[in-house]
Amino acid sequence: MNPAWSVILLTTLIGAGQGLFLALYALEVGAAAGVLGAPGRMFYVTGAALSLVLLAAGLFASFFHLGHPARAWRSAAKWRTSWLSREAIVLPAFIGCVFVYGGAHHLPTGERSSLWIGAAASVLCLALFVCTAMIYACVKFLQEWHTTLTPLNYFLLGTASGFTLAASLAALAAPGASTALVLAALALGALAYLGRLAALRRNARLRPISTLATAIGIKHPRITQIAQGFMGGSFNTREFFHGRPREIVRAVRWSFLVLVFPLPALLLACGGGSVPVLVAAFLVQYAGLLAERWYFFAEANHPQNLYYQAIS
């Protein structure tokens, strides 16, 4: 498939925003249970605001993927059958809940209700992870996506980046919570790395279900393609294949395998609570997530490419 940067930015930005919110709420639950120290109110307000910025930026990026942005409201019309429509409903609802959650912490008396608001937002957050991932995992003819590893990796990669960002925010505004968030970010990053490696290993063993005969509907034991049928490119050749050499695709794969976890883990472990080092860990990891998401789309081999594989 041809990766669209609008979708890459959408999925990575909202994933980091979701992970950041879950880090905030997990810290609040731990503080309420007496397991962790309670950060100040402004830590939650700042974290919620940063989460809103990431979510809004992802939502804004998604508009560049629409042919008619003015009709964006119609994307929610098919919520009974479409995961995309469900995402279009859940994302604004989640953004609203995060806003209310941050507002509850901003008000002196709002902390009493913040746990309940956070619980509702957490449900929407998990639902959003499912909706976003299932847009791709439900496509049965794209074998690389059609696996339970797709929603698992969307969740783990998003939470890992969000907890890494939360650790850098805590080092600045709530040093007492920084260590716990760093450990959580390391654990989630390791799980995300293992999950992505499992997906790569699975996809490397896949065998095409379709053949050239089934792609064009001709039952013959020997079919040789010598031309596309036209001289120039088309929607089919542009949208369903990335057009990059194998060397580029391989380089992108190795880059995200280094940037998503090993290098950020080294920075997290050796940062010693330093804000610049922890911020660098998040930026490096996010750069790896951009490469990972590009590879996720480029790796999927659409069956129609069996026909459009030759250029006259």
C-alpha positions in Angstrom: 0.0 0.0 0.0 1.0 3.6 -0.5 1.5 5.2 3.0 -0.4 8.5 3.4 1.4 10.9 5.8 -1.9 12.3 7.0 -2.9 8.8 8.3 0.6 8.2 9.6 0.5 11.4 11.6 -3.1 10.8 12.7 -2.4 7.3 14.2 0.9 8.2 15.8 -0.2 11.5 17.3 -3.5 10.3 18.8 -1.7 7.1 20.0 0.8 9.2 21.9 -2.1 11.4 23.3 -4.0 8.3 24.4 -0.9 6.9 26.0 -0.2 10.1 27.8 -3.7 10.3 29.2 -3.6 6.7 30.4 -0.3 7.5 32.1 -1.9 10.4 33.9 -4.9 8.4 35.0 -2.8 5.4 36.1 -0.7 7.8 38.2 -3.9 9.3 39.8 -5.3 5.8 40.5 -2.0 4.8 42.1 -1.9 7.9 44.2 -5.6 7.4 45.3 -4.7 3.8 46.4 -1.7 5.1 48.3 0.8 3.2 46.2 2.4 6.3 44.5 2.9 9.9 45.7 0.3 12.4 44.5 1.6 15.0 42.1 0.2 18.5 42.2 -3.0 19.5 40.4 -1.1 21.4 37.7 0.7 18.3 36.6 -2.6 16.7 35.6 -3.8 19.9 34.0 -0.6 20.3 32.0 -0.6 16.6 31.0 -4.3 16.8 29.9 -3.6 19.9 27.9 -0.6 18.3 26.2 -2.7 15.2 25.5 -5.4 17.4 23.9 -2.8 19.1 21.7 -1.6 15.7 20.4 -5.2 14.5 19.8 -6.2 17.7 18.1 -3.1 17.7 15.9 -3.9 14.1 14.9 -7.5 15.0 14.1 -6.3 18.0 12.1 -3.9 15.8 10.1 -6.7 13.4 9.2 -8.5 16.2 7.2 -5.8 16.1 4.6 -6.8 12.6 3.8 -10.3 13.6 2.8 -11.3 14.3 -0.7 -14.0 16.7 0.5 -13.1 18.0 4.1 -16.4 19.9 4.3 -18.2 16.6 4.3 -16.2 15.1 7.1 -19.3 14.9 9.3 -20.6 12.2 7.0 -17.7 9.8 8.1 -19.7 8.9 11.2 -22.9 7.9 9.3 -22.0 4.2 8.9 -21.2 3.5 12.5 -23.2 0.2 12.5 -20.8 -1.5 10.1 -17.7 0.8 9.7 -14.8 1.0 12.1 -13.8 4.3 10.5 -17.2 5.7 11.4 -16.9 4.4 15.0 -13.4 6.1 15.2 -14.9 9.3 13.9 -17.4 9.2 16.8 -15.2 7.9 19.6 -12.3 10.3 18.9 -14.2 13.6 19.5 -15.9 12.0 22.5 -12.5 11.1 24.0 -11.2 14.6 23.3 -14.2 16.0 25.2 -13.6 13.7 28.2 -9.9 14.6 28.4 -10.9 18.3 28.4 -13.3 17.7 31.2 -10.7 15.6 33.1 -8.2 18.4 32.9 -10.8 20.9 33.9 -11.8 18.8 36.9 -8.2 19.0 38.1 -8.0 22.7 37.5 -11.0 23.4 39.8 -10.2 23.1 43.5 -13.3 20.9 44.1 -13.1 19.0 40.9 -10.6 16.4 42.1 -13.4 14.5 43.8 -15.0 13.7 40.4 -11.7 13.3 38.4 -11.4 9.6 39.1 -14.9 9.0 37.7 -14.3 11.2 34.7 -10.9 9.5 34.1 -12.6 6.1 34.2 -15.1 7.1 31.5 -12.2 8.6 29.4 -10.2 5.4 29.8 -13.0 3.4 28.4 -13.2 5.7 25.4 -9.4 5.7 25.1 -9.4 1.9 24.9 -12.3 1.9 22.5 -10.4 4.4 20.3 -7.4 2.1 20.1 -9.7 -0.7 19.0 -11.5 1.4 16.4 -8.3 2.8 14.9 -6.6 -0.6 14.7 -9.6 -2.5 13.4 -9.9 -0.2 10.4 -6.9 -2.2 9.1 -7.2 -5.5 11.0 -10.7 -6.1 9.6 -9.4 -6.1 6.0 -9.2 -9.8 5.4 -7.5 -9.7 2.0 -4.6 -7.8 3.4 -3.0 -10.6 5.3 -0.3 -8.4 6.9 -3.0 -6.4 8.7 -5.6 -9.1 9.3 -4.3 -10.3 12.7 -4.9 -9.7 16.4 -1.3 -8.4 16.5 -2.5 -5.2 14.8 -4.7 -3.9 17.6 -2.3 -5.1 20.2 0.6 -3.3 18.6 -1.4 -0.1 18.1 -2.2 -0.2 21.8 1.3 -1.0 23.0 3.1 1.4 20.7 0.7 4.2 21.6 1.0 3.7 25.4 4.7 3.3 25.2 5.2 6.7 23.6 2.6 8.3 25.9 4.3 7.0 29.0 7.7 8.1 27.7 6.2 11.6 27.2 4.6 11.5 30.7 8.0 10.6 32.2 9.6 13.7 30.7 6.7 15.8 31.9 6.9 14.3 35.4 10.7 15.1 35.5 9.8 18.7 35.0 6.6 19.1 37.1 6.4 16.1 39.4 9.9 14.5 40.1 8.5 12.1 42.6 6.5 10.3 39.9 9.2 10.3 37.2 10.8 7.0 38.3 7.6 5.0 38.2 6.7 6.4 34.8 10.2 5.7 33.4 9.8 2.0 34.6 6.4 1.8 33.1 7.6 3.3 29.8 10.5 0.8 29.7 8.1 -2.2 30.3 5.6 -1.0 27.7 8.3 -0.3 25.2 9.7 -3.8 25.6 6.3 -5.3 25.2 5.6 -3.1 22.1 9.0 -4.2 20.6 8.3 -7.9 21.2 4.8 -7.5 19.7 6.2 -5.7 16.6 8.9 -8.3 16.1 6.2 -11.0 16.4 4.2 -9.3 13.6 7.3 -9.0 11.4 8.1 -12.7 11.9 4.5 -13.7 11.1 4.3 -11.5 8.0 7.6 -12.9 6.7 6.0 -16.4 6.6 2.9 -15.4 4.8 2.1 -16.9 1.4 -0.1 -15.1 -1.1 -3.7 -16.3 -1.2 -4.4 -14.7 -4.5 -2.6 -15.5 -7.8 -2.4 -13.8 -11.1 -5.1 -16.0 -12.4 -7.5 -15.2 -9.5 -6.6 -11.5 -9.8 -7.8 -11.2 -13.4 -10.3 -14.0 -13.4 -8.7 -16.2 -16.0 -8.4 -19.9 -15.3 -5.2 -21.0 -17.1 -2.1 -22.8 -15.7 0.3 -20.4 -17.4 -0.2 -16.7 -17.5 2.5 -14.2 -18.5 2.0 -10.5 -18.1 3.9 -8.2 -20.5 2.0 -4.9 -20.0 -0.4 -3.1 -17.7 -2.8 -2.3 -20.5 -1.9 1.4 -20.6 1.2 3.6 -20.8 0.8 6.0 -17.8 0.0 5.7 -14.2 -3.4 5.5 -12.6 -5.2 5.5 -9.3 -4.4 1.8 -9.0 -0.7 2.2 -9.5 -0.4 5.2 -7.2 -2.6 4.3 -4.2 -2.0 0.6 -3.7 1.8 0.4 -4.0 4.4 2.6 -2.4 6.8 2.5 -5.4 10.0 2.6 -3.3 12.9 0.2 -3.9 13.4 -2.7 -1.6 16.5 -1.1 -0.2 14.5 1.9 1.1 11.8 -0.3 2.6 14.5 -2.4 4.3 16.2 0.7 5.6 13.0 2.0 7.1 12.4 -1.3 8.8 15.8 -1.3 10.5 15.5 2.3 11.5 12.3 1.8 13.4 13.7 -1.4 15.0 16.4 0.8 16.5 14.4 4.0 17.2 11.2 2.6 18.6 12.7 0.9 21.7 16.5 0.2 22.0 17.7 3.8 21.8 14.8 5.3 23.8 15.3 2.6 26.4 18.9 3.5 26.7 18.0 7.2 27.1 15.3 6.4 29.7 17.6 4.1 31.7 20.6 6.5 31.7 18.7 9.8 31.8 18.7 10.0 35.6 15.6 12.2 35.6 17.1 14.7 33.2 14.3 16.6 31.4 16.3 17.1 28.1 17.3 13.4 28.0 13.8 12.2 28.6 12.4 14.6 26.0 15.0 13.3 23.6 13.8 9.8 24.4 10.3 10.7 23.4 11.4 12.5 20.2 13.6 9.6 19.1 10.8 7.1 19.9 8.2 9.2 18.0 10.6 9.4 15.0 10.7 5.6 15.1 6.9 5.4 15.3 6.7 7.4 12.1 9.0 5.0 10.4 7.1 2.0 11.9 3.8 3.3 10.7 5.1 4.0 7.2 6.4 0.4 7.1 3.1 -0.9 8.4 1.3 0.5 5.4 4.0 -0.2 2.9 4.3 -3.8 4.0 0.7 -4.6 3.1 0.5 -6.1 -0.4 -2.8 -5.4 -2.1 -3.9 -8.3 -4.4 -4.5 -5.9 -7.2 -0.8 -5.5 -7.5 -0.6 -8.9 -9.0 -2.1 -7.4 -12.1 -0.4 -4.0 -12.0 3.0 -5.4 -11.6 4.3 -4.8 -15.1 4.7 -1.4 -16.9 4.7 -1.4 -20.6 
